[in-house]
Amino acid sequence: MAEPERKNFLQIIEGLRWDLWLAVTAIGLVIFGVVMVYSASAGFRSPHRFLFSQLAWAVLGLVAMAALQRVDYHRYAQPGFVYGYLGICVMMLLLVFLFKPINGAHRWLTFKGLSAQPSELVKIGLVLFLAWFLSERERDNELDSFWATVAPASVVVAILSVLILREPDLGTTLMLGVIFVAMLYAVGVPLKHLYKLSPALLLAALYLVVKVAWRWERIKIFWDPESDRLGKGYQILQSLIAIGSGGSDGLGFGLSKQKLAFLPAPQSDFIFAVIAEELGLLGGTTLILVFGFFLWRGLRISHRAPDRLGQLIAVGLTTGIVVQAFFNISVAINLVPAKGITLPFVSAGGSSLLVALAMVGILLNVSAQSKEQTG
């Protein structure tokens, strides 16, 4: 009797019903993030607090990822679920104004020392809404209609954006805009309809930047951080010093100097600067390549999804994670003006970590129903 054919490791991985490479990438980033959060928080009075908090949220996030991997993504494509989820998001975005501001912003719901950012949940809500709504419009042959497709979708995005801008949180608002455009493009909405949105988006951007004094100051500091070294330019200059100090090989794990009371928010918004200082250009570049690998796996899942709903969910979730990583790293190296946005899976922040892993769980379920299992 012939012996059964033995499969090598790569064949076994490719034969799984869900994308193991994507899961391993996310889990690897989480582990790396826990280690770097601990290192980056060394300058604080109680650095172990960030470590234990990140570990707790990581465990909770991995449980959410495993649970959502088992939930058929088609269950989300129901009007009751979609609008119910969005309704809860709107209610939570309104509730944040009942709590005391933190650093001048109403972004968190707090209870007995715990805090959560509702705007993080909005990312998933927007992706699920757009995936369901756009797939329905395609089924009804209405993608070519601006008023039947783009206009109502824009209203939903506008409502969520206005509430988040009131916190204020321009970074998350920009993320919603990128997800919106990416999913419209992916489903095949004519570019002429996207162009129709340009005047309104341009006017809104000008108002948010020019008419809001502190945002305009950030733009000016972005162009010339040296003009206010000890004030508004301090944050980005310290980040650039940290990255430059790392050189090609880095100072070594745990040996960052800028995190010791020089670099603001080293464990969250500017954790990439600590990574580059301790692990050097090699470490920073490797991290960027890992997110590039995540992008490839996410788009691969979209390409192999069995239907339009799965394709759009995969595009939206992958875009949300990867573009957020791009924004965070770009701020650290002064490619874009400073904004408070975390590095997915890596930065300290319970809500961000939990939602990112939940996104991965949904992506894994889409991959499990792939129409191709090999190749």
C-alpha positions in Angstrom: 0.0 0.0 0.0 1.4 3.4 -1.0 2.4 5.7 1.8 0.4 9.0 2.1 2.2 12.0 0.5 4.0 14.0 3.1 3.5 17.8 3.1 6.1 20.3 4.0 5.6 23.1 6.4 4.6 25.7 3.8 2.1 23.3 2.3 0.5 22.7 5.7 0.2 26.4 6.3 -1.4 27.0 2.9 -3.8 24.2 3.5 -5.3 25.8 6.6 -8.8 27.2 6.2 -7.6 30.6 7.6 -4.5 32.7 7.0 -1.9 31.6 9.6 0.7 34.0 8.2 -1.6 37.0 9.0 -2.4 35.6 12.5 1.3 35.0 13.2 2.2 38.5 12.0 -0.4 40.1 14.3 0.6 38.1 17.3 4.3 38.7 16.7 3.6 42.5 16.5 1.7 42.3 19.8 4.5 40.4 21.6 7.0 42.9 20.2 4.7 45.8 21.3 4.5 44.5 24.9 8.3 44.3 25.1 8.8 47.8 23.5 6.1 49.4 25.7 7.9 48.1 28.8 11.2 49.5 27.4 9.7 52.8 26.4 8.0 53.4 29.8 11.3 53.0 31.7 11.4 56.8 32.4 8.0 56.8 34.2 7.7 56.5 38.0 5.9 53.1 37.7 6.9 51.5 34.3 5.4 48.2 35.3 1.9 49.7 35.2 2.1 50.1 31.4 3.5 46.5 31.1 0.7 44.9 33.0 -1.9 47.0 31.3 -0.6 46.1 27.9 -0.4 42.4 28.8 -4.0 42.4 30.0 -5.3 44.2 26.9 -3.2 41.9 24.7 -4.8 38.8 26.3 -8.3 40.3 26.0 -7.6 41.2 22.3 -6.3 37.7 21.5 -9.5 36.2 23.0 -11.6 38.6 20.9 -9.5 37.7 17.8 -10.0 34.0 18.3 -13.8 34.4 19.0 -14.4 36.6 15.9 -12.4 34.3 13.7 -15.2 31.8 14.3 -18.1 34.2 13.5 -19.3 34.0 9.9 -18.8 37.5 8.5 -22.1 37.3 6.6 -23.8 37.7 9.9 -22.7 41.3 10.0 -24.5 42.1 6.7 -27.9 42.7 8.3 -29.5 46.2 8.5 -30.4 45.6 12.2 -26.9 44.7 13.2 -25.2 47.5 11.1 -27.4 50.3 12.2 -27.5 49.0 15.7 -23.7 49.0 15.9 -23.5 52.5 14.4 -26.2 53.7 16.9 -24.1 52.4 19.8 -21.1 54.1 18.4 -22.9 57.4 18.1 -24.2 57.1 21.6 -20.8 56.4 23.0 -19.3 59.3 21.0 -21.8 61.6 22.7 -21.2 60.1 26.1 -17.6 61.1 26.1 -18.5 64.7 26.6 -20.0 63.8 30.0 -16.6 62.9 31.3 -13.7 65.2 32.2 -11.3 65.9 29.4 -7.9 64.3 29.4 -5.1 66.5 27.9 -7.9 68.9 26.7 -9.8 66.3 24.7 -13.0 64.3 25.3 -11.9 61.0 23.7 -12.4 58.6 26.6 -15.0 56.9 28.6 -13.6 56.3 32.1 -14.7 54.1 34.9 -12.8 53.2 38.1 -9.4 53.8 36.5 -10.3 52.1 33.2 -10.7 54.0 30.0 -11.8 53.3 26.5 -11.9 55.2 23.2 -15.2 54.9 21.4 -13.7 56.3 18.2 -11.7 53.0 17.9 -14.9 51.0 17.6 -16.1 53.4 14.9 -13.5 52.0 12.5 -15.0 48.6 12.6 -18.5 50.0 12.4 -17.7 52.1 9.3 -16.1 49.2 7.5 -19.0 46.8 8.2 -21.6 49.4 7.2 -19.8 50.3 3.9 -19.2 46.7 3.0 -22.8 45.8 3.5 -24.2 49.1 1.9 -21.9 49.0 -1.1 -22.4 45.4 -1.8 -26.2 46.0 -1.7 -25.9 48.9 -4.1 -23.8 46.8 -6.5 -26.5 44.1 -6.3 -29.1 46.6 -7.3 -26.9 48.0 -10.1 -26.8 51.5 -8.4 -23.0 51.9 -8.1 -23.1 54.4 -10.9 -25.6 56.6 -9.1 -24.1 59.3 -7.0 -27.3 60.0 -5.0 -28.1 56.4 -4.4 -24.6 55.3 -3.4 -22.0 57.9 -2.6 -24.3 60.6 -1.1 -26.0 58.4 1.6 -22.6 56.7 2.5 -21.1 60.2 2.8 -23.8 61.3 5.2 -23.0 58.4 7.6 -19.2 59.2 7.4 -19.9 62.9 7.9 -22.0 62.2 11.1 -19.3 60.0 12.6 -16.6 62.5 11.6 -18.3 65.5 13.1 -18.7 63.8 16.4 -15.1 62.7 16.5 -13.8 66.1 15.4 -15.7 67.6 18.4 -13.5 65.6 20.8 -11.3 66.8 19.0 -9.5 63.9 17.1 -8.5 64.8 13.6 -6.2 61.8 13.2 -9.1 59.3 13.6 -11.3 61.4 11.3 -8.6 61.2 8.6 -8.5 57.5 9.0 -12.3 57.2 8.4 -11.9 59.3 5.3 -9.1 57.0 3.9 -11.2 53.9 4.6 -14.2 55.5 2.9 -12.3 56.4 -0.2 -10.5 53.0 -0.4 -13.7 51.0 -0.1 -15.5 53.2 -2.7 -12.6 52.7 -5.1 -12.4 48.9 -4.4 -16.1 48.4 -5.2 -15.8 50.2 -8.5 -17.6 53.5 -7.8 -16.8 55.8 -10.8 -14.0 58.2 -10.1 -16.1 61.1 -11.3 -18.3 60.6 -8.2 -15.2 60.8 -6.0 -14.2 64.0 -7.7 -17.6 65.5 -6.9 -16.7 65.1 -3.2 -13.4 67.0 -3.7 -14.7 70.6 -3.2 -16.5 69.7 0.0 -13.5 67.8 1.4 -11.2 70.7 0.4 -13.3 73.3 2.1 -13.7 71.2 5.2 -9.9 70.6 5.3 -9.2 74.4 4.9 -11.6 75.2 7.7 -10.2 72.6 10.1 -6.7 73.7 9.5 -6.8 77.5 8.8 -9.7 78.4 11.1 -8.5 76.4 14.1 -5.5 78.2 15.4 -3.6 75.3 17.1 -3.9 73.1 14.0 -2.5 75.9 11.9 0.4 76.2 14.4 1.1 72.5 13.9 1.3 72.9 10.2 3.8 75.7 10.6 5.8 73.7 13.1 5.8 70.8 10.7 7.6 72.9 8.1 10.0 74.4 10.6 10.2 72.6 14.0 13.4 74.6 14.8 11.3 77.8 15.0 10.0 76.8 18.5 12.5 74.3 19.8 11.3 74.3 23.4 7.6 74.7 22.6 5.5 73.3 19.8 8.5 71.9 18.0 9.9 70.1 21.0 8.0 66.9 20.5 9.0 66.3 16.9 12.6 67.4 17.5 13.1 64.9 20.3 11.6 62.2 18.1 14.1 63.0 15.3 17.0 63.1 17.8 16.0 59.6 19.0 15.8 58.2 15.5 19.1 59.8 14.5 20.8 58.6 17.7 20.0 55.0 16.8 22.1 55.0 13.7 22.0 51.8 11.6 22.3 49.2 14.5 20.7 51.1 17.4 21.9 51.7 20.9 20.6 48.4 22.2 17.4 47.2 23.7 16.5 49.3 26.8 19.2 51.8 26.2 17.2 54.7 24.7 18.1 58.0 26.3 15.3 60.1 24.8 12.6 58.1 26.6 14.1 59.3 29.9 12.0 62.4 30.3 12.9 63.9 26.9 10.6 62.3 24.4 6.9 62.9 25.1 4.5 59.9 25.0 7.3 57.4 24.2 5.1 54.4 25.0 2.3 55.4 22.7 2.3 58.1 20.0 6.1 58.1 19.6 7.0 54.5 20.3 8.5 54.2 16.8 11.2 56.8 17.8 12.2 54.5 20.7 12.3 51.5 18.5 14.5 53.3 16.0 16.8 54.6 18.8 17.2 51.2 20.4 17.1 48.9 17.4 18.4 51.3 14.7 17.6 51.7 11.1 17.6 47.9 10.7 14.9 47.5 13.4 12.7 50.4 12.2 12.9 49.2 8.6 12.1 45.6 9.6 9.0 46.8 11.4 7.9 48.7 8.3 8.4 45.6 6.2 6.3 43.6 8.6 3.4 46.0 8.1 4.0 45.7 4.4 3.7 41.9 4.7 0.5 42.4 6.7 -0.8 44.6 3.8 0.0 41.9 1.3 -1.8 39.2 3.3 -4.8 41.4 3.9 -5.2 42.3 0.2 -4.6 38.6 -0.7 -7.6 37.7 1.6 -9.7 40.3 -0.2 -8.7 38.9 -3.6 -9.7 35.4 -2.6 -12.9 36.3 -0.7 -15.9 34.4 -2.0 -18.1 37.4 -2.5 -18.1 41.2 -2.7 -19.0 41.6 1.0 -15.9 39.7 2.1 -13.7 41.6 -0.4 -14.8 44.9 0.9 -14.5 43.9 4.6 -10.9 42.8 4.0 -10.0 45.9 2.1 -11.5 48.2 4.7 -10.0 46.5 7.7 -6.5 46.1 6.1 -6.6 49.7 5.0 -7.5 50.9 8.5 -4.6 49.0 10.2 -1.9 49.7 7.7 -2.7 53.3 7.0 -2.8 54.0 10.7 0.7 52.5 11.0 1.8 54.7 8.1 0.5 57.8 9.8 2.1 57.0 13.2 5.5 56.3 11.7 5.2 59.4 9.4 4.6 61.6 12.4 7.6 60.2 14.2 9.9 61.0 11.2 8.1 64.3 10.5 6.7 63.3 7.1 3.2 64.6 8.2 2.1 67.1 10.9 1.9 65.7 14.5 -1.4 64.1 15.5 -2.2 61.7 18.3 -2.5 58.3 16.6 -1.1 55.0 17.9 1.0 52.4 16.1 -1.4 49.3 15.7 -0.5 46.3 17.9 2.6 48.0 19.2 1.7 51.3 21.0 0.4 51.3 24.6 -3.4 51.7 24.5 -6.0 49.2 25.4 -8.8 50.3 23.0 -6.4 50.5 20.0 -4.9 47.1 20.7 -8.3 45.4 21.3 -9.9 46.8 18.2 -6.8 46.0 16.0 -6.9 42.3 17.1 -10.7 42.2 16.6 -10.1 43.4 13.1 -7.7 40.6 12.5 -10.2 38.1 13.8 -12.8 39.3 11.2 -10.1 39.1 8.5 -9.3 35.5 9.5 -12.9 34.5 9.2 -13.0 36.0 5.6 -9.8 34.1 4.8 -11.4 30.9 6.2 -14.1 31.1 3.5 -11.6 31.8 0.7 -12.5 30.4 -2.7 -8.9 29.3 -3.1 -6.9 27.4 -0.6 -3.6 26.9 -2.3 -1.2 28.9 -4.4 
